Amino acid sequence: MAMLSHLSLGIAEYERAFAFYAPLMERLGLRLRFAEADKHWAGWTAADGSRPIFFITRPYDGNAPEPGNGPMVAFDAPDRATVDAVHAKALAMGGTDEGAPGLRTHYHPDYYGAYFRDCDGNKLCVACHSPAEAQAVRR
């Protein structure tokens, strides 16, 4: 059984948010599970699974999305190059930098992550937890 069923982030404009997230999710190897512009939502899963689902949507109550101070969604990357690429793509798509790619050994010796915010202010992270040597062996 998976620990999480789904994660959702509130968005203000579906088209803008989808254009931001679609290339990031593709680079992370996540599969688009649904995209319904008329319902203002889209969701992605791991290529080999049905859950958890990460999805973007307009808030159910119709009010503007409001990112919290503290909440963050972190995506697992297979290697450090993916962290670098996703962070760069996020900034190119209009995201704002919250921490350039790099080692953060205060979390653990091999933690390599990058932080950014989407166009609605939601905080995101992409992190790789593997040693650099292990990644070189996999290539």
Secondary structure by P-SEA (a helix, b strand, c coil): cccccbbbbbbccaaaaaaacaaaaaaaccccccccccccccccccccccccccccccccccccccccccbbbbbbbccaaaaaaaaaaaaaabbbbcccccccccccccccccccccccbbbbbbbbcccaaaaaaac
